[in-house]
């Protein structure tokens, strides 16, 4: 930043949501406060927020820290208001995943691993209705999904908990992460999918239970069929590479909100250009 200071008008920074947690090694200050202070010392207006993908449309729980820095006095206050104005209602998962679902050819089974999970499952399920839980396990087995024994029990416990909240998994599209820890495989708000991560494995419920496809991971990041086909993503990338890219990517709508905010707020070095449409944003 210091090397480019004379020419830098705008900088967008994305980081983990943990940037907003106080840390002992930082004298119990939040890292985001330290970062913002460093930019203010260099003459930047700052607009930092902790937001999640579902707040901008895509039904995914992906909490990240987004910071927008401007070499513009007029950006103070305006940047935050403009950026947050792009928030909208979460889109239905069923609508997102219905846009061009394509079943992956195969899903590699992972090693079974140890048996430590059995003790964890027994401890967590000890206070539950055992008869109902066993029915859930049997129901998941009959689905004949490519799941390890541990993954099967993760899905069964998630189904038990979701149905206990009144969510009908036969009628509702819900995403369950099967390679996550017990009790952390799904969101309390069933309308929102867990965070998409590289090599993550997810089950989609509804009238026909199945594994979440590679394309659909992109959909949950705000990248639709038109973008996948237009940029030849499936042509140039293997399914594993595309899955990893989706797991590491920024949510498209939040990126767009950051760029549009910059266009609306930054004072260009060549001076302002009168445009009624932009003035009305």
ZADO-1210 file (C-alpha; in nm, 4 decimals, padded with zeros to 6 digits):
<atoms>
<atom x="00.0000" y="00.0000" z="00.0000" code="UNK" pos="1"/>
<atom x="00.2808" y="00.2413" z="00.0876" code="UNK" pos="2"/>
<atom x="00.4571" y="00.1735" z="-00.2434" code="UNK" pos="3"/>
<atom x="00.1396" y="00.2455" z="-00.4427" code="UNK" pos="4"/>
<atom x="00.0117" y="00.5240" z="-00.2214" code="UNK" pos="5"/>
<atom x="00.0311" y="00.7999" z="-00.4832" code="UNK" pos="6"/>
<atom x="-00.1912" y="00.6113" z="-00.7300" code="UNK" pos="7"/>
<atom x="-00.4177" y="00.4021" z="-00.5064" code="UNK" pos="8"/>
<atom x="-00.7750" y="00.5348" z="-00.4981" code="UNK" pos="9"/>
<atom x="-00.9586" y="00.2280" z="-00.3696" code="UNK" pos="10"/>
<atom x="-00.8706" y="-00.1025" z="-00.2068" code="UNK" pos="11"/>
<atom x="-01.1056" y="-00.3870" z="-00.1115" code="UNK" pos="12"/>
<atom x="-00.9887" y="-00.6381" z="00.1496" code="UNK" pos="13"/>
<atom x="-01.1626" y="-00.9674" z="00.2341" code="UNK" pos="14"/>
<atom x="-01.0638" y="-01.1768" z="00.5347" code="UNK" pos="15"/>
<atom x="-01.1938" y="-01.4228" z="00.7930" code="UNK" pos="16"/>
<atom x="-01.4795" y="-01.3191" z="01.0176" code="UNK" pos="17"/>
<atom x="-01.2357" y="-01.3776" z="01.3062" code="UNK" pos="18"/>
<atom x="-01.0928" y="-01.0339" z="01.2269" code="UNK" pos="19"/>
<atom x="-01.3711" y="-00.9016" z="01.4520" code="UNK" pos="20"/>
<atom x="-01.2731" y="-01.1111" z="01.7559" code="UNK" pos="21"/>
<atom x="-01.0523" y="-00.9653" z="02.0287" code="UNK" pos="22"/>
<atom x="-00.7145" y="-01.1381" z="02.0554" code="UNK" pos="23"/>
<atom x="-00.4841" y="-01.1675" z="02.3542" code="UNK" pos="24"/>
<atom x="-00.1740" y="-01.1233" z="02.1357" code="UNK" pos="25"/>
<atom x="-00.3157" y="-00.7884" z="02.0182" code="UNK" pos="26"/>
<atom x="-00.3752" y="-00.6595" z="02.3721" code="UNK" pos="27"/>
<atom x="-00.7395" y="-00.7682" z="02.3402" code="UNK" pos="28"/>
<atom x="-00.7995" y="-00.5453" z="02.0418" code="UNK" pos="29"/>
<atom x="-00.9775" y="-00.6624" z="01.7296" code="UNK" pos="30"/>
<atom x="-00.7474" y="-00.7150" z="01.4274" code="UNK" pos="31"/>
<atom x="-00.9937" y="-00.5189" z="01.2141" code="UNK" pos="32"/>
<atom x="-00.9484" y="-00.2154" z="01.4426" code="UNK" pos="33"/>
<atom x="-00.5706" y="-00.2335" z="01.3987" code="UNK" pos="34"/>
<atom x="-00.6037" y="-00.2681" z="01.0211" code="UNK" pos="35"/>
<atom x="-00.8497" y="00.0207" z="00.9895" code="UNK" pos="36"/>
<atom x="-00.6304" y="00.2448" z="01.2075" code="UNK" pos="37"/>
<atom x="-00.3295" y="00.1751" z="00.9842" code="UNK" pos="38"/>
<atom x="-00.5253" y="00.2805" z="00.6748" code="UNK" pos="39"/>
<atom x="-00.6630" y="00.5930" z="00.8435" code="UNK" pos="40"/>
<atom x="-00.3071" y="00.6966" z="00.9315" code="UNK" pos="41"/>
<atom x="-00.2340" y="00.6816" z="00.5580" code="UNK" pos="42"/>
<atom x="-00.5237" y="00.9094" z="00.4725" code="UNK" pos="43"/>
<atom x="-00.7841" y="00.6512" z="00.3758" code="UNK" pos="44"/>
<atom x="-01.1527" y="00.6631" z="00.4606" code="UNK" pos="45"/>
<atom x="-01.2531" y="00.3218" z="00.5994" code="UNK" pos="46"/>
<atom x="-01.5698" y="00.1129" z="00.5752" code="UNK" pos="47"/>
<atom x="-01.5408" y="-00.2302" z="00.7377" code="UNK" pos="48"/>
<atom x="-01.8207" y="-00.4775" z="00.7958" code="UNK" pos="49"/>
<atom x="-01.8666" y="-00.8407" z="00.8942" code="UNK" pos="50"/>
<atom x="-02.1229" y="-00.9850" z="00.6550" code="UNK" pos="51"/>
<atom x="-02.2440" y="-01.3243" z="00.5365" code="UNK" pos="52"/>
<atom x="-02.3323" y="-01.4440" z="00.1867" code="UNK" pos="53"/>
<atom x="-02.7016" y="-01.4951" z="00.2625" code="UNK" pos="54"/>
<atom x="-02.7382" y="-01.1258" z="00.3465" code="UNK" pos="55"/>
<atom x="-02.6669" y="-01.0485" z="-00.0206" code="UNK" pos="56"/>
<atom x="-02.8838" y="-01.3209" z="-00.1757" code="UNK" pos="57"/>
<atom x="-02.6971" y="-01.6540" z="-00.2093" code="UNK" pos="58"/>
<atom x="-02.8343" y="-01.8928" z="00.0590" code="UNK" pos="59"/>
<atom x="-02.5000" y="-01.9779" z="00.2172" code="UNK" pos="60"/>
<atom x="-02.3589" y="-01.9091" z="00.5642" code="UNK" pos="61"/>
<atom x="-02.0213" y="-01.7612" z="00.4734" code="UNK" pos="62"/>
<atom x="-01.9286" y="-01.4957" z="00.7272" code="UNK" pos="63"/>
<atom x="-01.6371" y="-01.2791" z="00.6188" code="UNK" pos="64"/>
<atom x="-01.4818" y="-00.9445" z="00.7013" code="UNK" pos="65"/>
<atom x="-01.5044" y="-00.6969" z="00.4125" code="UNK" pos="66"/>
<atom x="-01.3127" y="-00.3688" z="00.4264" code="UNK" pos="67"/>
<atom x="-01.3305" y="-00.0893" z="00.1693" code="UNK" pos="68"/>
<atom x="-01.0620" y="00.1799" z="00.1802" code="UNK" pos="69"/>
<atom x="-01.0844" y="00.5056" z="-00.0193" code="UNK" pos="70"/>
<atom x="-00.8492" y="00.7972" z="-00.0786" code="UNK" pos="71"/>
<atom x="-01.1489" y="01.0257" z="-00.0745" code="UNK" pos="72"/>
<atom x="-01.2879" y="01.2495" z="00.1965" code="UNK" pos="73"/>
<atom x="-01.6373" y="01.2140" z="00.0536" code="UNK" pos="74"/>
<atom x="-01.6257" y="00.8391" z="00.1170" code="UNK" pos="75"/>
<atom x="-01.6676" y="00.8810" z="00.4936" code="UNK" pos="76"/>
<atom x="-02.0121" y="00.7465" z="00.5782" code="UNK" pos="77"/>
<atom x="-02.1185" y="00.7233" z="00.2140" code="UNK" pos="78"/>
<atom x="-01.9197" y="00.4043" z="00.1512" code="UNK" pos="79"/>
<atom x="-02.0814" y="00.2083" z="00.4338" code="UNK" pos="80"/>
<atom x="-02.4309" y="00.3225" z="00.3423" code="UNK" pos="81"/>
<atom x="-02.3790" y="00.2368" z="-00.0247" code="UNK" pos="82"/>
<atom x="-02.2214" y="-00.1038" z="00.0419" code="UNK" pos="83"/>
<atom x="-02.4908" y="-00.2118" z="00.2889" code="UNK" pos="84"/>
<atom x="-02.7680" y="-00.0892" z="00.0569" code="UNK" pos="85"/>
<atom x="-02.7018" y="-00.3953" z="-00.1609" code="UNK" pos="86"/>
<atom x="-02.8251" y="-00.6305" z="00.1110" code="UNK" pos="87"/>
<atom x="-03.1374" y="-00.8221" z="00.0099" code="UNK" pos="88"/>
<atom x="-03.3567" y="-01.1171" z="00.1018" code="UNK" pos="89"/>
<atom x="-03.2020" y="-01.4632" z="00.0882" code="UNK" pos="90"/>
<atom x="-03.2945" y="-01.6618" z="-00.2228" code="UNK" pos="91"/>
<atom x="-03.4639" y="-02.0026" z="-00.1740" code="UNK" pos="92"/>
<atom x="-03.2160" y="-02.2911" z="-00.1858" code="UNK" pos="93"/>
<atom x="-03.4547" y="-02.4926" z="-00.4016" code="UNK" pos="94"/>
<atom x="-03.4590" y="-02.2141" z="-00.6622" code="UNK" pos="95"/>
<atom x="-03.0797" y="-02.1798" z="-00.6636" code="UNK" pos="96"/>
<atom x="-03.0113" y="-02.5524" z="-00.6964" code="UNK" pos="97"/>
<atom x="-03.2826" y="-02.6063" z="-00.9586" code="UNK" pos="98"/>
<atom x="-03.1004" y="-02.3839" z="-01.2082" code="UNK" pos="99"/>
<atom x="-02.9261" y="-02.6485" z="-01.4122" code="UNK" pos="100"/>
<atom x="-02.8498" y="-02.9308" z="-01.1670" code="UNK" pos="101"/>
<atom x="-02.6097" y="-03.1754" z="-01.3222" code="UNK" pos="102"/>
<atom x="-02.5200" y="-03.4930" z="-01.1330" code="UNK" pos="103"/>
<atom x="-02.1469" y="-03.5480" z="-01.0930" code="UNK" pos="104"/>
<atom x="-02.0190" y="-03.8688" z="-01.2460" code="UNK" pos="105"/>
<atom x="-01.8864" y="-04.0022" z="-00.9172" code="UNK" pos="106"/>
<atom x="-01.7816" y="-03.9055" z="-00.5679" code="UNK" pos="107"/>
<atom x="-01.4665" y="-04.0650" z="-00.4268" code="UNK" pos="108"/>
<atom x="-01.5215" y="-04.2472" z="-00.1004" code="UNK" pos="109"/>
<atom x="-01.2847" y="-04.1343" z="00.1702" code="UNK" pos="110"/>
<atom x="-01.1001" y="-04.3631" z="00.4113" code="UNK" pos="111"/>
<atom x="-01.3178" y="-04.4792" z="00.6966" code="UNK" pos="112"/>
<atom x="-01.0722" y="-04.3449" z="00.9544" code="UNK" pos="113"/>
<atom x="-01.0891" y="-04.4315" z="01.3237" code="UNK" pos="114"/>
<atom x="-01.3770" y="-04.5068" z="01.5560" code="UNK" pos="115"/>
<atom x="-01.3467" y="-04.2054" z="01.7846" code="UNK" pos="116"/>
<atom x="-01.6620" y="-04.0621" z="01.6290" code="UNK" pos="117"/>
<atom x="-01.8668" y="-04.3524" z="01.7702" code="UNK" pos="118"/>
<atom x="-01.8070" y="-04.2374" z="02.1270" code="UNK" pos="119"/>
<atom x="-01.8898" y="-03.8785" z="02.0310" code="UNK" pos="120"/>
<atom x="-02.2125" y="-03.9863" z="01.8653" code="UNK" pos="121"/>
<atom x="-02.3121" y="-04.2040" z="02.1618" code="UNK" pos="122"/>
<atom x="-02.2504" y="-03.9183" z="02.4035" code="UNK" pos="123"/>
<atom x="-02.4449" y="-03.6652" z="02.1962" code="UNK" pos="124"/>
<atom x="-02.7368" y="-03.8978" z="02.1337" code="UNK" pos="125"/>
<atom x="-02.7672" y="-04.0340" z="02.4890" code="UNK" pos="126"/>
<atom x="-03.0397" y="-03.7837" z="02.5815" code="UNK" pos="127"/>
<atom x="-03.2382" y="-03.8259" z="02.2587" code="UNK" pos="128"/>
<atom x="-03.5366" y="-04.0445" z="02.1735" code="UNK" pos="129"/>
<atom x="-03.3456" y="-04.3581" z="02.0755" code="UNK" pos="130"/>
<atom x="-03.6325" y="-04.5166" z="01.8834" code="UNK" pos="131"/>
<atom x="-03.6800" y="-04.2041" z="01.6693" code="UNK" pos="132"/>
<atom x="-03.3056" y="-04.1692" z="01.6179" code="UNK" pos="133"/>
<atom x="-03.2755" y="-04.5304" z="01.5016" code="UNK" pos="134"/>
<atom x="-03.5584" y="-04.4690" z="01.2537" code="UNK" pos="135"/>
<atom x="-03.3636" y="-04.1725" z="01.1152" code="UNK" pos="136"/>
<atom x="-03.0504" y="-04.3866" z="01.0789" code="UNK" pos="137"/>
<atom x="-03.2504" y="-04.6562" z="00.8976" code="UNK" pos="138"/>
<atom x="-03.4094" y="-04.3979" z="00.6684" code="UNK" pos="139"/>
<atom x="-03.0699" y="-04.2559" z="00.5711" code="UNK" pos="140"/>
<atom x="-02.9374" y="-04.6089" z="00.5047" code="UNK" pos="141"/>
<atom x="-03.2258" y="-04.6789" z="00.2654" code="UNK" pos="142"/>
<atom x="-03.1294" y="-04.3674" z="00.0617" code="UNK" pos="143"/>
<atom x="-02.8192" y="-04.5591" z="-00.0553" code="UNK" pos="144"/>
<atom x="-02.6048" y="-04.2473" z="-00.0696" code="UNK" pos="145"/>
<atom x="-02.2256" y="-04.2867" z="-00.1040" code="UNK" pos="146"/>
<atom x="-02.1569" y="-04.2139" z="00.2638" code="UNK" pos="147"/>
<atom x="-01.9180" y="-04.3623" z="00.5165" code="UNK" pos="148"/>
<atom x="-02.0646" y="-04.4908" z="00.8426" code="UNK" pos="149"/>
<atom x="-01.9637" y="-04.1712" z="01.0222" code="UNK" pos="150"/>
<atom x="-02.1137" y="-03.9496" z="00.7505" code="UNK" pos="151"/>
<atom x="-02.4345" y="-04.1519" z="00.7609" code="UNK" pos="152"/>
<atom x="-02.4688" y="-04.0887" z="01.1344" code="UNK" pos="153"/>
<atom x="-02.3962" y="-03.7156" z="01.0863" code="UNK" pos="154"/>
<atom x="-02.6863" y="-03.6948" z="00.8392" code="UNK" pos="155"/>
<atom x="-02.9156" y="-03.8999" z="01.0658" code="UNK" pos="156"/>
<atom x="-02.8487" y="-03.6738" z="01.3649" code="UNK" pos="157"/>
<atom x="-02.9010" y="-03.3633" z="01.1507" code="UNK" pos="158"/>
<atom x="-03.2306" y="-03.5049" z="01.0207" code="UNK" pos="159"/>
<atom x="-03.3406" y="-03.5774" z="01.3782" code="UNK" pos="160"/>
<atom x="-03.2606" y="-03.2210" z="01.4898" code="UNK" pos="161"/>
<atom x="-03.4131" y="-03.0490" z="01.1859" code="UNK" pos="162"/>
<atom x="-03.7360" y="-03.2471" z="01.1996" code="UNK" pos="163"/>
<atom x="-03.7528" y="-03.1687" z="01.5718" code="UNK" pos="164"/>
<atom x="-03.7737" y="-02.8021" z="01.4660" code="UNK" pos="165"/>
<atom x="-04.0599" y="-02.8777" z="01.2311" code="UNK" pos="166"/>
<atom x="-03.8591" y="-02.8976" z="00.9059" code="UNK" pos="167"/>
<atom x="-04.0038" y="-03.1600" z="00.6698" code="UNK" pos="168"/>
<atom x="-03.6992" y="-03.2935" z="00.4850" code="UNK" pos="169"/>
<atom x="-03.9156" y="-03.4626" z="00.2221" code="UNK" pos="170"/>
<atom x="-04.0743" y="-03.1323" z="00.1199" code="UNK" pos="171"/>
<atom x="-03.7920" y="-02.8871" z="00.1915" code="UNK" pos="172"/>
<atom x="-03.4536" y="-02.8527" z="00.0230" code="UNK" pos="173"/>
<atom x="-03.1935" y="-02.8457" z="00.3001" code="UNK" pos="174"/>
<atom x="-02.8151" y="-02.8754" z="00.2673" code="UNK" pos="175"/>
<atom x="-02.6309" y="-03.0882" z="00.5260" code="UNK" pos="176"/>
<atom x="-02.2504" y="-03.1008" z="00.5419" code="UNK" pos="177"/>
<atom x="-02.1630" y="-03.4652" z="00.6091" code="UNK" pos="178"/>
<atom x="-01.7904" y="-03.4209" z="00.6774" code="UNK" pos="179"/>
<atom x="-01.8490" y="-03.1669" z="00.9555" code="UNK" pos="180"/>
<atom x="-01.8597" y="-03.2430" z="01.3283" code="UNK" pos="181"/>
<atom x="-02.1791" y="-03.3730" z="01.4851" code="UNK" pos="182"/>
<atom x="-02.4217" y="-03.0909" z="01.5564" code="UNK" pos="183"/>
<atom x="-02.2373" y="-02.8507" z="01.3220" code="UNK" pos="184"/>
<atom x="-02.3470" y="-03.0049" z="00.9936" code="UNK" pos="185"/>
<atom x="-02.6337" y="-02.7642" z="00.9255" code="UNK" pos="186"/>
<atom x="-02.7634" y="-02.4191" z="01.0028" code="UNK" pos="187"/>
<atom x="-03.0324" y="-02.3522" z="01.2605" code="UNK" pos="188"/>
<atom x="-03.2008" y="-02.1572" z="00.9807" code="UNK" pos="189"/>
<atom x="-03.2667" y="-02.4398" z="00.7336" code="UNK" pos="190"/>
<atom x="-03.3084" y="-02.1871" z="00.4502" code="UNK" pos="191"/>
<atom x="-02.9315" y="-02.1300" z="00.4543" code="UNK" pos="192"/>
<atom x="-02.6635" y="-02.3811" z="00.3513" code="UNK" pos="193"/>
<atom x="-02.3438" y="-02.4326" z="00.5541" code="UNK" pos="194"/>
<atom x="-02.0260" y="-02.2633" z="00.4337" code="UNK" pos="195"/>
<atom x="-01.8954" y="-02.4152" z="00.1103" code="UNK" pos="196"/>
<atom x="-01.5343" y="-02.5275" z="00.1618" code="UNK" pos="197"/>
<atom x="-01.2801" y="-02.7018" z="-00.0642" code="UNK" pos="198"/>
<atom x="-01.3458" y="-03.0775" z="-00.0777" code="UNK" pos="199"/>
<atom x="-01.6561" y="-03.0326" z="00.1395" code="UNK" pos="200"/>
<atom x="-01.9216" y="-03.3031" z="00.1010" code="UNK" pos="201"/>
<atom x="-02.2906" y="-03.2135" z="00.1295" code="UNK" pos="202"/>
<atom x="-02.6262" y="-03.3922" z="00.1137" code="UNK" pos="203"/>
<atom x="-02.9300" y="-03.2203" z="-00.0387" code="UNK" pos="204"/>
<atom x="-03.2697" y="-03.3252" z="00.0963" code="UNK" pos="205"/>
<atom x="-03.6108" y="-03.3077" z="-00.0688" code="UNK" pos="206"/>
<atom x="-03.8175" y="-03.5535" z="-00.2706" code="UNK" pos="207"/>
<atom x="-03.4930" y="-03.7130" z="-00.3898" code="UNK" pos="208"/>
<atom x="-03.1908" y="-03.7003" z="-00.1581" code="UNK" pos="209"/>
<atom x="-02.8544" y="-03.6683" z="-00.3309" code="UNK" pos="210"/>
<atom x="-02.5064" y="-03.5219" z="-00.3002" code="UNK" pos="211"/>
<atom x="-02.4526" y="-03.1551" z="-00.3783" code="UNK" pos="212"/>
<atom x="-02.2953" y="-03.1248" z="-00.7231" code="UNK" pos="213"/>
<atom x="-01.9878" y="-02.9236" z="-00.8151" code="UNK" pos="214"/>
<atom x="-02.1987" y="-02.6809" z="-01.0216" code="UNK" pos="215"/>
<atom x="-02.4294" y="-02.6239" z="-00.7291" code="UNK" pos="216"/>
<atom x="-02.1390" y="-02.5240" z="-00.5065" code="UNK" pos="217"/>
<atom x="-02.0727" y="-02.2476" z="-00.7572" code="UNK" pos="218"/>
<atom x="-02.4421" y="-02.1539" z="-00.7521" code="UNK" pos="219"/>
<atom x="-02.4241" y="-02.1060" z="-00.3733" code="UNK" pos="220"/>
<atom x="-02.1321" y="-01.8674" z="-00.4312" code="UNK" pos="221"/>
<atom x="-02.3498" y="-01.6585" z="-00.6611" code="UNK" pos="222"/>
<atom x="-02.2040" y="-01.7938" z="-00.9874" code="UNK" pos="223"/>
<atom x="-02.4823" y="-01.9290" z="-01.2112" code="UNK" pos="224"/>
<atom x="-02.5000" y="-02.1559" z="-01.5171" code="UNK" pos="225"/>
<atom x="-02.4527" y="-01.8631" z="-01.7574" code="UNK" pos="226"/>
<atom x="-02.1196" y="-01.7685" z="-01.5979" code="UNK" pos="227"/>
<atom x="-02.0012" y="-02.1305" z="-01.5741" code="UNK" pos="228"/>
<atom x="-02.0740" y="-02.1910" z="-01.9408" code="UNK" pos="229"/>
<atom x="-01.9729" y="-01.8445" z="-02.0631" code="UNK" pos="230"/>
<atom x="-01.6271" y="-01.8657" z="-01.9072" code="UNK" pos="231"/>
<atom x="-01.5819" y="-02.2332" z="-01.9933" code="UNK" pos="232"/>
<atom x="-01.5209" y="-02.3275" z="-01.6292" code="UNK" pos="233"/>
<atom x="-01.6147" y="-02.6917" z="-01.6816" code="UNK" pos="234"/>
<atom x="-01.4046" y="-02.7034" z="-01.9983" code="UNK" pos="235"/>
<atom x="-01.0819" y="-02.5782" z="-01.8424" code="UNK" pos="236"/>
<atom x="-01.1209" y="-02.7106" z="-01.4877" code="UNK" pos="237"/>
<atom x="-01.1668" y="-03.0644" z="-01.3581" code="UNK" pos="238"/>
<atom x="-01.4586" y="-03.1241" z="-01.1146" code="UNK" pos="239"/>
<atom x="-01.2098" y="-03.1297" z="-00.8253" code="UNK" pos="240"/>
<atom x="-01.0523" y="-02.8000" z="-00.9359" code="UNK" pos="241"/>
<atom x="-01.3928" y="-02.6366" z="-00.9844" code="UNK" pos="242"/>
<atom x="-01.5050" y="-02.7599" z="-00.6419" code="UNK" pos="243"/>
<atom x="-01.1894" y="-02.6214" z="-00.4801" code="UNK" pos="244"/>
<atom x="-01.2344" y="-02.2904" z="-00.6617" code="UNK" pos="245"/>
<atom x="-01.5920" y="-02.2626" z="-00.5330" code="UNK" pos="246"/>
<atom x="-01.4755" y="-02.3387" z="-00.1792" code="UNK" pos="247"/>
<atom x="-01.2042" y="-02.0713" z="-00.1912" code="UNK" pos="248"/>
<atom x="-01.3957" y="-01.8046" z="-00.3830" code="UNK" pos="249"/>
<atom x="-01.5495" y="-01.4753" z="-00.2741" code="UNK" pos="250"/>
<atom x="-01.9279" y="-01.4560" z="-00.2973" code="UNK" pos="251"/>
<atom x="-01.9953" y="-01.2892" z="-00.6337" code="UNK" pos="252"/>
<atom x="-02.2712" y="-01.0556" z="-00.5120" code="UNK" pos="253"/>
<atom x="-02.0571" y="-00.9156" z="-00.2283" code="UNK" pos="254"/>
<atom x="-01.7690" y="-00.8561" z="-00.4712" code="UNK" pos="255"/>
<atom x="-02.0097" y="-00.6744" z="-00.7016" code="UNK" pos="256"/>
<atom x="-02.1404" y="-00.4653" z="-00.4115" code="UNK" pos="257"/>
<atom x="-01.7820" y="-00.3624" z="-00.3278" code="UNK" pos="258"/>
<atom x="-01.7026" y="-00.2629" z="-00.6887" code="UNK" pos="259"/>
<atom x="-02.0283" y="-00.0701" z="-00.7331" code="UNK" pos="260"/>
<atom x="-01.9633" y="00.1089" z="-00.4056" code="UNK" pos="261"/>
<atom x="-01.6201" y="00.2115" z="-00.5347" code="UNK" pos="262"/>
<atom x="-01.7685" y="00.3437" z="-00.8590" code="UNK" pos="263"/>
<atom x="-02.0272" y="00.5445" z="-00.6679" code="UNK" pos="264"/>
<atom x="-01.7907" y="00.6849" z="-00.4038" code="UNK" pos="265"/>
<atom x="-01.4398" y="00.7289" z="-00.5494" code="UNK" pos="266"/>
<atom x="-01.3432" y="01.0740" z="-00.6760" code="UNK" pos="267"/>
<atom x="-01.1560" y="01.0076" z="-01.0037" code="UNK" pos="268"/>
<atom x="-00.8336" y="01.2058" z="-01.0585" code="UNK" pos="269"/>
<atom x="-00.9771" y="01.3481" z="-01.3813" code="UNK" pos="270"/>
<atom x="-01.2658" y="01.5060" z="-01.1934" code="UNK" pos="271"/>
<atom x="-01.6300" y="01.4216" z="-01.1515" code="UNK" pos="272"/>
<atom x="-01.8412" y="01.3465" z="-01.4581" code="UNK" pos="273"/>
<atom x="-02.2016" y="01.4538" z="-01.4386" code="UNK" pos="274"/>
<atom x="-02.4296" y="01.1567" z="-01.4992" code="UNK" pos="275"/>
<atom x="-02.7940" y="01.1777" z="-01.3827" code="UNK" pos="276"/>
<atom x="-02.8237" y="00.7984" z="-01.3525" code="UNK" pos="277"/>
<atom x="-02.5177" y="00.7695" z="-01.1257" code="UNK" pos="278"/>
<atom x="-02.6212" y="01.0766" z="-00.9256" code="UNK" pos="279"/>
<atom x="-02.9480" y="00.9049" z="-00.8377" code="UNK" pos="280"/>
<atom x="-02.7798" y="00.5928" z="-00.6912" code="UNK" pos="281"/>
</atoms>
